[in-house]
Structure formats: structure tokens, C-alpha cells
Amino acid sequence: MISLPAWPVATARETELLEKVLASPQWGGFNAIVGEFEQKFAAYQGCQFGVSAVNGTVTLEMMLSCAGIQPGDEVIVPAISFVSTATAVSRIGAVPVFVDIEPLSFNMDPSVVRAALSPKTRALIAVHFGGPLADVDALGVFCREHGLLFFEDAAHAHGSEWNGKRAGSFGLASSFSFQNGKVMTAGEGGIVLTSDEALAARLRSYANQGRRPGHSFFHHFEIGNNYRLTALQAAVLTAQLERLDGQIERRTANWRVFQDELAGAPGIRWQTIPRQVNRSAWYLVLGRVEEGRDAAVERWNAAGIPASPFYPHPLYGNPVYTGGHAPCRVMPCPNAEAYIRDAFWIGFRALMGDKDTTRAVARCIRG
């Protein structure tokens, strides 16, 4: 049995910051540490503004709604992602349009998005699946050519880069998650990043029950909600952010060891990483097995490797869409359909040990 580091991990730094919050009169979202964390994380990802919230599902909805996506608008999304990428679109009354992913990148295929256009198309959401960015160059050009809003679902991509520019800074706005399994976590939490000051102001008001700076606590200017992150979560996330670079460096070094050990291994095709991705969070190790995927995953799990078969269906295969509960439009997705049968992921804990542990993981996978 391979022994891998546990996750989540807390240190004395989390305790120190939590104790400061607990000793204060404000444990909720109005503690200064919340705004300080938002600013630090936005700057870390190369954006001017950050607006935090209770989770990454809510931040996707906030992002779309505050950017002006209306009921009936269409939003292009990849057929492979966590369900929130699509249901955030549906929750605000818009219509997700599902397009295919590339054969091995696990990300949206820029060559197929043009066929998904209709007079109702208003936006596109790029998902950076597993950590490496989708082709933000091609997708960004497509959005500019057709007057679409460009958003990023960067829930997997804390610290990832494309040609030296951080994930979340390419579109009008981006959403990150701090859920329990993410590479930065406070158990739950999320944040929207943008460099558009007017959008940031709308987001902040929306998440704070329609309030505006400089006005009474009991003046509400729009229909909002209480989505505020707590000071306790912000304290934990501040400590998590301070360690993130070192953890990415460790995973990157171990990824190289992993790839060296598995070079030429038959039967598995690993996620292709575009040359423009000069840094990845390595949230997931992703691959496709030529045959016997489920048996391989069971064998790896028995050895202590946190592996999982892929999603049981593309996003449009969820009952919420197949059962007619929410409208959608589905483009041909042969790659996504194939992934369902043969793809897998391995959680980032497999890259958090020392080099010997990483070699043991790779050798077990090689068989």
C-alpha cells in the first residue's frame, strides 16, 4: 500500500490567523481579512478585483448574472466539466450549448465552437480541466470576432499559466473554487475575479444583498443575496495561498518524475499539455486507457492511489437536461462520449509526496 500525504492540510499559520479572527468582534464577511484575501488572490492571478462568496457554484452564477447574461441567452460550454459549469447557466434562465472537447487535452475544442453559434449566443465559458488551461488564445479570438463575452471556469487552475499569464485573467471574469478537494481550500468557498471595475462593483453588491458602498446598511439598491465568505474561511485561505507556490513546485517536480517513469508505457494516453502552458496547478493527473479502464482504476485504488473512472456521462447526459427540466442545445460530441468510456483521473495527492513515493505511484500504474 502506497502512503500518500493527507488532504486538506493545516499548519500553525491557519491556527494563528483563525485565532486573530476568533479574538475579533467580527467573524463574518465584514472582517477586513476577507477584503485583504480577495485583493491578494486577485493580484496573484493577475486581476484587479476579487469578490468572494460561499462556493464556486455561486460564483459562476454571480459572474454570469452580473455580466448581463439574460434568460434565453445561449452560453457555449464544454460537454465535459463538473455540473455547475452548465447549471449556473441554467439557474439564471440562460441556455447551455454543449460542445466537444479535444481528443487528449480534456479541454474545449476551439475548432468546433463556430458551429455552435446562433443569433442567441451571448457568451462562452472555457474550463481549464485538471489544471492546464484551455486554448485561451483561440477561444479569446473567437469571442472577440463574434462579440461574445469570454468567461473562465478556473476551479482547477489556481496558479496555472498560459505563456506566463495566470488563469482567470484572460476573459471578462473568472470563477475559482475553494471546495474541500481543491488545491486551495477552506472546506467551501469561491471567488470571482475581474479587471472590470464596474463589473466588480455589481458583483460586490449582488453578493451583499444589493448594498452599495457609502450607503446605509439598510439601503438595498438591487435584488441580491447574502453570499459573503466568512472571516474564518478567509483566514484559512490566506494561509493556503501563502503555501500554494511551494506546493505547485512540488507537484511540478513530481509530475516530471511521474512522466519519466511512465515514458513509453503501453495502453495509456496522457493528457496533452499545450506548449503555452508553462505552469499548471496539477489538480488532476488525467489519461485514457485503451482497454480495461475500470479494472485498472480498481487496482490502483487497492494500492492507495486516489484514482477514479471518468464522469458517467457528458454534462448533457445529466437527468436535469435529458429529462427536460432545463433547456439546452447539444452539438456533436464524439470525443466527450469516448472519454466517458475510457478516461480516468488521479487526484493531486499522488504528486504531493517525495520523489520515491511518486516513483512508486508511477510504477504501480505502469503495472
C-alpha positions as a Markdown table, in Angstrom:
| # | Residue | x | y | z |
|---|---|---|---|---|
| 1 | Met | 0.0 | 0.0 | 0.0 |
| 2 | Ile | 1.4 | 3.4 | -1.1 |
| 3 | Ser | 1.2 | 6.0 | 1.7 |
| 4 | Leu | 0.3 | 9.5 | 0.3 |
| 5 | Pro | 0.0 | 12.8 | 2.1 |
| 6 | Ala | -3.4 | 13.6 | 3.5 |
| 7 | Trp | -5.6 | 16.5 | 2.3 |
| 8 | Pro | -6.6 | 19.1 | 3.4 |
| 9 | Val | -3.5 | 20.2 | 5.4 |
| 10 | Ala | -3.5 | 22.9 | 8.0 |
| 11 | Thr | -0.4 | 24.3 | 9.8 |
| 12 | Ala | 0.3 | 26.7 | 12.6 |
| 13 | Arg | -0.3 | 29.6 | 10.2 |
| 14 | Glu | -4.0 | 28.7 | 9.8 |
| 15 | Thr | -4.3 | 28.5 | 13.6 |
| 16 | Glu | -2.6 | 31.8 | 14.0 |
| 17 | Leu | -4.9 | 33.6 | 11.6 |
| 18 | Leu | -8.1 | 31.8 | 12.9 |
| 19 | Glu | -7.2 | 32.9 | 16.4 |
| 20 | Lys | -7.0 | 36.5 | 15.3 |
| 21 | Val | -10.5 | 36.3 | 13.8 |
| 22 | Leu | -11.9 | 34.5 | 16.8 |
| 23 | Ala | -10.5 | 37.2 | 19.1 |
| 24 | Ser | -12.2 | 39.9 | 16.9 |
| 25 | Pro | -15.8 | 41.1 | 17.2 |
| 26 | Gln | -16.4 | 40.2 | 13.6 |
| 27 | Trp | -16.3 | 36.6 | 12.4 |
| 28 | Gly | -18.5 | 37.2 | 9.3 |
| 29 | Gly | -17.8 | 38.7 | 5.9 |
| 30 | Phe | -17.3 | 42.2 | 7.1 |
| 31 | Asn | -14.0 | 41.5 | 8.8 |
| 32 | Ala | -11.1 | 43.2 | 7.0 |
| 33 | Ile | -9.3 | 39.9 | 6.4 |
| 34 | Val | -12.0 | 39.0 | 3.7 |
| 35 | Gly | -11.2 | 42.0 | 1.6 |
| 36 | Glu | -7.5 | 41.5 | 2.1 |
| 37 | Phe | -7.7 | 37.9 | 0.9 |
| 38 | Glu | -9.7 | 38.9 | -2.1 |
| 39 | Gln | -7.1 | 41.5 | -3.1 |
| 40 | Lys | -4.2 | 39.1 | -2.6 |
| 41 | Phe | -5.8 | 36.3 | -4.6 |
| 42 | Ala | -6.8 | 38.6 | -7.4 |
| 43 | Ala | -3.3 | 40.0 | -7.6 |
| 44 | Tyr | -1.8 | 36.5 | -7.5 |
| 45 | Gln | -3.9 | 35.5 | -10.6 |
| 46 | Gly | -3.2 | 38.8 | -12.4 |
| 47 | Cys | -6.5 | 40.5 | -11.9 |
| 48 | Gln | -7.5 | 43.8 | -10.3 |
| 49 | Phe | -10.6 | 42.8 | -8.3 |
| 50 | Gly | -11.8 | 39.8 | -6.4 |
| 51 | Val | -15.3 | 39.2 | -5.0 |
| 52 | Ser | -15.5 | 36.1 | -2.8 |
| 53 | Ala | -18.6 | 34.0 | -2.0 |
| 54 | Val | -19.7 | 30.9 | -0.2 |
| 55 | Asn | -18.7 | 28.4 | -3.0 |
| 56 | Gly | -17.6 | 28.2 | -6.6 |
| 57 | Thr | -21.1 | 27.3 | -7.9 |
| 58 | Val | -22.5 | 30.5 | -6.6 |
| 59 | Thr | -19.6 | 32.5 | -8.1 |
| 60 | Leu | -20.3 | 31.1 | -11.5 |
| 61 | Glu | -23.9 | 32.2 | -11.2 |
| 62 | Met | -22.8 | 35.7 | -9.9 |
| 63 | Met | -20.4 | 36.1 | -12.7 |
| 64 | Leu | -22.9 | 35.4 | -15.5 |
| 65 | Ser | -25.8 | 37.3 | -13.9 |
| 66 | Cys | -23.7 | 40.4 | -13.1 |
| 67 | Ala | -22.2 | 40.4 | -16.6 |
| 68 | Gly | -25.7 | 40.7 | -18.0 |
| 69 | Ile | -26.5 | 37.2 | -19.3 |
| 70 | Gln | -30.3 | 37.2 | -19.6 |
| 71 | Pro | -32.9 | 34.5 | -19.7 |
| 72 | Gly | -33.0 | 32.9 | -23.1 |
| 73 | Asp | -29.4 | 33.8 | -24.0 |
| 74 | Glu | -27.2 | 30.9 | -25.1 |
| 75 | Val | -23.8 | 30.2 | -23.5 |
| 76 | Ile | -21.3 | 27.8 | -25.0 |
| 77 | Val | -19.8 | 25.4 | -22.5 |
| 78 | Pro | -17.7 | 22.2 | -22.9 |
| 79 | Ala | -19.5 | 18.9 | -22.7 |
| 80 | Ile | -17.1 | 17.7 | -20.0 |
| 81 | Ser | -16.9 | 19.6 | -16.7 |
| 82 | Phe | -18.5 | 19.5 | -13.3 |
| 83 | Val | -22.2 | 20.1 | -13.5 |
| 84 | Ser | -22.0 | 23.6 | -12.1 |
| 85 | Thr | -20.5 | 24.9 | -15.3 |
| 86 | Ala | -23.8 | 24.2 | -17.0 |
| 87 | Thr | -26.3 | 24.6 | -14.2 |
| 88 | Ala | -25.0 | 28.1 | -13.4 |
| 89 | Val | -26.1 | 29.0 | -16.9 |
| 90 | Ser | -29.5 | 27.3 | -16.4 |
| 91 | Arg | -30.0 | 28.8 | -12.9 |
| 92 | Ile | -30.1 | 32.3 | -14.4 |
| 93 | Gly | -32.5 | 31.2 | -17.1 |
| 94 | Ala | -30.0 | 31.0 | -20.0 |
| 95 | Val | -29.4 | 28.0 | -22.2 |
| 96 | Pro | -26.1 | 26.0 | -22.1 |
| 97 | Val | -24.9 | 24.9 | -25.6 |
| 98 | Phe | -22.6 | 21.9 | -25.2 |
| 99 | Val | -19.6 | 21.5 | -27.5 |
| 100 | Asp | -17.0 | 18.8 | -27.8 |
| 101 | Ile | -13.6 | 18.6 | -26.2 |
| 102 | Glu | -10.3 | 17.8 | -27.9 |
| 103 | Pro | -9.1 | 14.2 | -28.2 |
| 104 | Leu | -6.5 | 14.4 | -25.4 |
| 105 | Ser | -6.4 | 17.9 | -23.9 |
| 106 | Phe | -9.6 | 17.3 | -21.9 |
| 107 | Asn | -10.5 | 20.9 | -22.8 |
| 108 | Met | -12.9 | 22.6 | -25.2 |
| 109 | Asp | -12.1 | 22.2 | -28.9 |
| 110 | Pro | -11.8 | 25.6 | -30.5 |
| 111 | Ser | -12.3 | 24.1 | -33.9 |
| 112 | Val | -15.9 | 23.2 | -33.2 |
| 113 | Val | -17.3 | 26.3 | -31.4 |
| 114 | Arg | -18.1 | 28.2 | -34.6 |
| 115 | Ala | -20.7 | 25.6 | -35.5 |
| 116 | Ala | -22.5 | 26.2 | -32.1 |
| 117 | Leu | -23.2 | 29.9 | -32.9 |
| 118 | Ser | -26.8 | 31.1 | -33.1 |
| 119 | Pro | -28.4 | 34.5 | -33.0 |
| 120 | Lys | -29.0 | 33.9 | -29.3 |
| 121 | Thr | -25.3 | 33.1 | -28.4 |
| 122 | Arg | -24.0 | 35.6 | -25.9 |
| 123 | Ala | -21.0 | 34.1 | -24.2 |
| 124 | Leu | -18.6 | 31.2 | -23.8 |
| 125 | Ile | -17.1 | 29.6 | -20.7 |
| 126 | Ala | -13.7 | 28.0 | -21.0 |
| 127 | Val | -13.0 | 25.3 | -18.4 |
| 128 | His | -9.3 | 24.6 | -17.5 |
| 129 | Phe | -9.8 | 20.9 | -16.8 |
| 130 | Gly | -7.3 | 19.4 | -14.4 |
| 131 | Gly | -5.1 | 22.5 | -14.2 |
| 132 | Pro | -3.7 | 23.1 | -17.7 |
| 133 | Leu | -5.5 | 25.9 | -19.5 |
| 134 | Ala | -7.8 | 25.5 | -22.4 |
| 135 | Asp | -6.7 | 27.3 | -25.6 |
| 136 | Val | -7.4 | 30.8 | -24.4 |
| 137 | Asp | -5.8 | 32.3 | -27.4 |
| 138 | Ala | -8.1 | 30.7 | -30.0 |
| 139 | Leu | -11.2 | 30.9 | -27.8 |
| 140 | Gly | -10.5 | 34.6 | -27.0 |
| 141 | Val | -10.1 | 35.4 | -30.7 |
| 142 | Phe | -13.4 | 33.6 | -31.5 |
| 143 | Cys | -15.2 | 35.6 | -28.8 |
| 144 | Arg | -13.9 | 38.9 | -30.0 |
| 145 | Glu | -14.7 | 38.1 | -33.6 |
| 146 | His | -18.3 | 37.3 | -32.7 |
| 147 | Gly | -18.9 | 39.8 | -29.9 |
| 148 | Leu | -19.2 | 37.2 | -27.2 |
| 149 | Leu | -18.4 | 37.6 | -23.5 |
| 150 | Phe | -15.5 | 35.3 | -22.6 |
| 151 | Phe | -15.5 | 33.7 | -19.1 |
| 152 | Glu | -13.2 | 31.2 | -17.4 |
| 153 | Asp | -14.2 | 28.4 | -15.1 |
| 154 | Ala | -10.8 | 28.1 | -13.3 |
| 155 | Ala | -11.9 | 25.9 | -10.4 |
| 156 | His | -9.0 | 23.5 | -11.2 |
| 157 | Ala | -6.4 | 26.2 | -12.2 |
| 158 | His | -5.1 | 28.1 | -9.1 |
| 159 | Gly | -1.7 | 29.4 | -10.2 |
| 160 | Ser | -1.8 | 27.9 | -13.7 |
| 161 | Glu | -0.3 | 29.9 | -16.5 |
| 162 | Trp | -0.5 | 30.3 | -20.3 |
| 163 | Asn | 2.6 | 32.0 | -21.7 |
| 164 | Gly | 3.3 | 33.4 | -18.3 |
| 165 | Lys | -0.2 | 34.9 | -17.7 |
| 166 | Arg | -2.3 | 33.4 | -14.9 |
| 167 | Ala | -5.6 | 31.6 | -15.3 |
| 168 | Gly | -8.6 | 33.7 | -14.7 |
| 169 | Ser | -7.1 | 36.9 | -16.3 |
| 170 | Phe | -8.0 | 36.2 | -19.9 |
| 171 | Gly | -11.7 | 36.8 | -20.1 |
| 172 | Leu | -14.1 | 39.4 | -18.7 |
| 173 | Ala | -14.3 | 37.4 | -15.5 |
| 174 | Ser | -13.4 | 34.1 | -14.0 |
| 175 | Ser | -14.6 | 31.8 | -11.2 |
| 176 | Phe | -12.4 | 29.8 | -8.8 |
| 177 | Ser | -13.5 | 27.2 | -6.2 |
| 178 | Phe | -12.1 | 26.6 | -2.7 |
| 179 | Gln | -14.1 | 23.4 | -2.1 |
| 180 | Asn | -12.6 | 20.7 | 0.2 |
| 181 | Gly | -10.8 | 18.8 | -2.6 |
| 182 | Lys | -9.2 | 21.8 | -4.4 |
| 183 | Val | -5.5 | 22.7 | -4.2 |
| 184 | Met | -6.5 | 25.7 | -2.0 |
| 185 | Thr | -9.4 | 25.1 | 0.4 |
| 186 | Ala | -11.4 | 26.4 | 3.3 |
| 187 | Gly | -13.8 | 23.5 | 3.1 |
| 188 | Glu | -16.0 | 25.6 | 0.9 |
| 189 | Gly | -15.7 | 29.0 | -0.8 |
| 190 | Gly | -15.3 | 30.6 | -4.2 |
| 191 | Ile | -14.3 | 33.9 | -5.8 |
| 192 | Val | -15.0 | 35.8 | -9.0 |
| 193 | Leu | -12.0 | 37.7 | -10.5 |
| 194 | Thr | -12.2 | 40.5 | -13.0 |
| 195 | Ser | -10.3 | 43.6 | -14.0 |
| 196 | Asp | -13.5 | 45.5 | -14.9 |
| 197 | Glu | -14.2 | 47.9 | -12.1 |
| 198 | Ala | -17.9 | 48.3 | -12.9 |
| 199 | Leu | -18.5 | 44.6 | -13.0 |
| 200 | Ala | -16.6 | 44.2 | -9.7 |
| 201 | Ala | -19.0 | 46.8 | -8.1 |
| 202 | Arg | -22.0 | 44.9 | -9.4 |
| 203 | Leu | -20.6 | 41.6 | -8.1 |
| 204 | Arg | -19.9 | 43.0 | -4.7 |
| 205 | Ser | -23.4 | 44.5 | -4.4 |
| 206 | Tyr | -25.0 | 41.3 | -5.6 |
| 207 | Ala | -23.2 | 39.2 | -3.0 |
| 208 | Asn | -24.0 | 41.7 | -0.3 |
| 209 | Gln | -27.8 | 41.9 | -0.6 |
| 210 | Gly | -27.8 | 44.8 | -3.0 |
| 211 | Arg | -25.9 | 47.2 | -0.8 |
| 212 | Arg | -23.6 | 49.9 | -2.1 |
| 213 | Pro | -20.5 | 51.4 | -0.5 |
| 214 | Gly | -21.1 | 54.7 | 1.4 |
| 215 | His | -24.8 | 54.0 | 2.0 |
| 216 | Ser | -26.8 | 52.8 | 5.0 |
| 217 | Phe | -26.7 | 49.1 | 5.9 |
| 218 | Phe | -30.4 | 49.1 | 5.4 |
| 219 | His | -30.4 | 50.6 | 1.9 |
| 220 | His | -30.6 | 47.9 | -0.8 |
| 221 | Phe | -30.4 | 49.0 | -4.4 |
| 222 | Glu | -31.0 | 45.8 | -6.3 |
| 223 | Ile | -32.1 | 42.2 | -5.7 |
| 224 | Gly | -29.1 | 40.5 | -4.3 |
| 225 | Asn | -28.3 | 37.8 | -1.8 |
| 226 | Asn | -26.0 | 37.1 | 1.2 |
| 227 | Tyr | -23.2 | 35.1 | -0.4 |
| 228 | Arg | -20.5 | 36.5 | 1.8 |
| 229 | Leu | -17.4 | 34.5 | 2.6 |
| 230 | Thr | -16.7 | 34.4 | 6.4 |
| 231 | Ala | -13.6 | 35.8 | 8.0 |
| 232 | Leu | -12.9 | 32.2 | 9.3 |
| 233 | Gln | -12.7 | 31.0 | 5.7 |
| 234 | Ala | -10.7 | 33.9 | 4.6 |
| 235 | Ala | -8.2 | 33.3 | 7.3 |
| 236 | Val | -7.7 | 29.7 | 6.2 |
| 237 | Leu | -7.5 | 30.7 | 2.6 |
| 238 | Thr | -4.8 | 33.3 | 3.3 |
| 239 | Ala | -2.6 | 30.7 | 4.8 |
| 240 | Gln | -3.4 | 28.3 | 1.9 |
| 241 | Leu | -2.4 | 31.0 | -0.6 |
| 242 | Glu | 0.9 | 31.5 | 1.1 |
| 243 | Arg | 1.8 | 27.9 | 0.6 |
| 244 | Leu | 0.4 | 27.4 | -2.9 |
| 245 | Asp | 3.6 | 28.3 | -4.9 |
| 246 | Gly | 5.7 | 25.8 | -2.9 |
| 247 | Gln | 3.0 | 23.1 | -3.4 |
| 248 | Ile | 2.8 | 23.7 | -7.1 |
| 249 | Glu | 6.6 | 23.5 | -7.4 |
| 250 | Arg | 6.5 | 20.1 | -5.6 |
| 251 | Arg | 3.7 | 18.8 | -7.8 |
| 252 | Thr | 5.5 | 20.0 | -11.0 |
| 253 | Ala | 8.8 | 18.3 | -10.0 |
| 254 | Asn | 6.9 | 15.1 | -9.2 |
| 255 | Trp | 5.0 | 15.3 | -12.4 |
| 256 | Arg | 8.3 | 15.2 | -14.3 |
| 257 | Val | 9.4 | 12.2 | -12.3 |
| 258 | Phe | 6.0 | 10.6 | -13.0 |
| 259 | Gln | 6.3 | 11.2 | -16.7 |
| 260 | Asp | 9.9 | 9.9 | -16.8 |
| 261 | Glu | 8.8 | 6.7 | -15.1 |
| 262 | Leu | 5.8 | 6.2 | -17.4 |
| 263 | Ala | 7.6 | 7.1 | -20.7 |
| 264 | Gly | 6.6 | 4.6 | -23.3 |
| 265 | Ala | 4.2 | 2.7 | -21.0 |
| 266 | Pro | 1.7 | 0.9 | -23.3 |
| 267 | Gly | -2.0 | 1.3 | -23.0 |
| 268 | Ile | -2.4 | 4.8 | -21.5 |
| 269 | Arg | -2.6 | 8.1 | -23.3 |
| 270 | Trp | -1.9 | 11.0 | -21.0 |
| 271 | Gln | -3.4 | 14.5 | -21.2 |
| 272 | Thr | -1.6 | 16.6 | -23.7 |
| 273 | Ile | -0.3 | 19.8 | -22.3 |
| 274 | Pro | -0.1 | 22.7 | -24.8 |
| 275 | Arg | 3.4 | 24.2 | -25.0 |
| 276 | Gln | 1.8 | 27.6 | -24.0 |
| 277 | Val | 1.0 | 26.1 | -20.6 |
| 278 | Asn | 4.2 | 27.0 | -18.8 |
| 279 | Arg | 2.7 | 26.3 | -15.3 |
| 280 | Ser | -0.1 | 24.1 | -14.0 |
| 281 | Ala | -1.7 | 23.6 | -10.7 |
| 282 | Trp | -1.7 | 19.8 | -11.4 |
| 283 | Tyr | -5.1 | 19.4 | -9.8 |
| 284 | Leu | -5.6 | 16.2 | -11.6 |
| 285 | Val | -3.5 | 13.7 | -13.5 |
| 286 | Leu | -5.6 | 12.7 | -16.5 |
| 287 | Gly | -5.4 | 9.9 | -19.0 |
| 288 | Arg | -7.3 | 7.5 | -21.2 |
| 289 | Val | -6.9 | 3.7 | -21.1 |
| 290 | Glu | -7.1 | 1.7 | -24.3 |
| 291 | Glu | -8.9 | -1.1 | -22.6 |
| 292 | Gly | -9.8 | -2.2 | -19.1 |
| 293 | Arg | -10.2 | 1.2 | -17.5 |
| 294 | Asp | -12.4 | 0.2 | -14.6 |
| 295 | Ala | -10.2 | -2.8 | -13.7 |
| 296 | Ala | -7.1 | -0.6 | -13.8 |
| 297 | Val | -8.7 | 2.0 | -11.5 |
| 298 | Glu | -9.7 | -0.7 | -9.0 |
| 299 | Arg | -6.1 | -2.0 | -9.0 |
| 300 | Trp | -4.7 | 1.5 | -8.4 |
| 301 | Asn | -7.2 | 2.2 | -5.6 |
| 302 | Ala | -6.3 | -1.0 | -3.9 |
| 303 | Ala | -2.6 | 0.2 | -3.9 |
| 304 | Gly | -3.6 | 3.5 | -2.2 |
| 305 | Ile | -3.7 | 5.7 | -5.4 |
| 306 | Pro | -6.6 | 8.2 | -5.4 |
| 307 | Ala | -7.9 | 7.2 | -8.9 |
| 308 | Ser | -11.4 | 7.5 | -10.3 |
| 309 | Pro | -13.1 | 6.5 | -13.5 |
| 310 | Phe | -14.3 | 9.5 | -15.5 |
| 311 | Tyr | -17.7 | 11.1 | -15.3 |
| 312 | Pro | -20.5 | 8.6 | -16.1 |
| 313 | His | -21.9 | 10.9 | -18.8 |
| 314 | Pro | -21.2 | 14.2 | -20.5 |
| 315 | Leu | -22.9 | 17.2 | -18.9 |
| 316 | Tyr | -25.9 | 16.9 | -21.3 |
| 317 | Gly | -26.4 | 13.4 | -20.1 |
| 318 | Asn | -27.5 | 14.5 | -16.6 |
| 319 | Pro | -31.2 | 13.9 | -15.9 |
| 320 | Val | -31.7 | 17.7 | -15.4 |
| 321 | Tyr | -31.1 | 18.0 | -19.2 |
| 322 | Thr | -32.3 | 14.6 | -20.5 |
| 323 | Gly | -35.5 | 14.9 | -18.5 |
| 324 | Gly | -36.4 | 18.3 | -19.9 |
| 325 | His | -36.1 | 20.1 | -16.6 |
| 326 | Ala | -33.9 | 22.7 | -18.2 |
| 327 | Pro | -33.4 | 23.5 | -21.9 |
| 328 | Cys | -30.1 | 23.0 | -23.6 |
| 329 | Arg | -28.6 | 22.6 | -27.0 |
| 330 | Val | -26.2 | 19.8 | -27.8 |
| 331 | Met | -23.6 | 19.8 | -30.6 |
| 332 | Pro | -22.0 | 16.6 | -31.8 |
| 333 | Cys | -19.5 | 15.5 | -29.1 |
| 334 | Pro | -17.8 | 12.2 | -30.2 |
| 335 | Asn | -14.7 | 12.9 | -28.1 |
| 336 | Ala | -16.7 | 13.6 | -24.9 |
| 337 | Glu | -18.7 | 10.4 | -25.5 |
| 338 | Ala | -15.5 | 8.4 | -25.9 |
| 339 | Tyr | -13.9 | 9.9 | -22.7 |
| 340 | Ile | -16.8 | 8.5 | -20.7 |
| 341 | Arg | -15.8 | 5.0 | -21.6 |
| 342 | Asp | -12.0 | 5.2 | -21.2 |
| 343 | Ala | -10.8 | 8.2 | -19.3 |
| 344 | Phe | -9.7 | 8.5 | -15.7 |
| 345 | Trp | -8.3 | 10.9 | -13.2 |
| 346 | Ile | -5.8 | 10.7 | -10.3 |
| 347 | Gly | -6.1 | 13.3 | -7.5 |
| 348 | Phe | -3.2 | 15.7 | -6.9 |
| 349 | Arg | -2.3 | 13.9 | -3.6 |
| 350 | Ala | -0.4 | 11.4 | -5.8 |
| 351 | Leu | 2.0 | 14.3 | -6.6 |
| 352 | Met | 2.4 | 15.6 | -3.1 |
| 353 | Gly | 4.8 | 13.1 | -1.6 |
| 354 | Asp | 8.5 | 12.8 | -2.2 |
| 355 | Lys | 10.1 | 11.6 | -5.4 |
| 356 | Asp | 10.3 | 7.9 | -4.2 |
| 357 | Thr | 6.6 | 7.9 | -3.4 |
| 358 | Thr | 5.9 | 9.4 | -6.9 |
| 359 | Arg | 8.0 | 6.7 | -8.5 |
| 360 | Ala | 6.1 | 4.1 | -6.6 |
| 361 | Val | 2.8 | 5.5 | -7.8 |
| 362 | Ala | 4.0 | 5.6 | -11.4 |
| 363 | Arg | 5.4 | 2.0 | -11.2 |
| 364 | Cys | 2.1 | 0.8 | -9.9 |
| 365 | Ile | 0.2 | 2.5 | -12.7 |
| 366 | Arg | 2.6 | 1.0 | -15.2 |
| 367 | Gly | 1.9 | -2.4 | -13.8 |
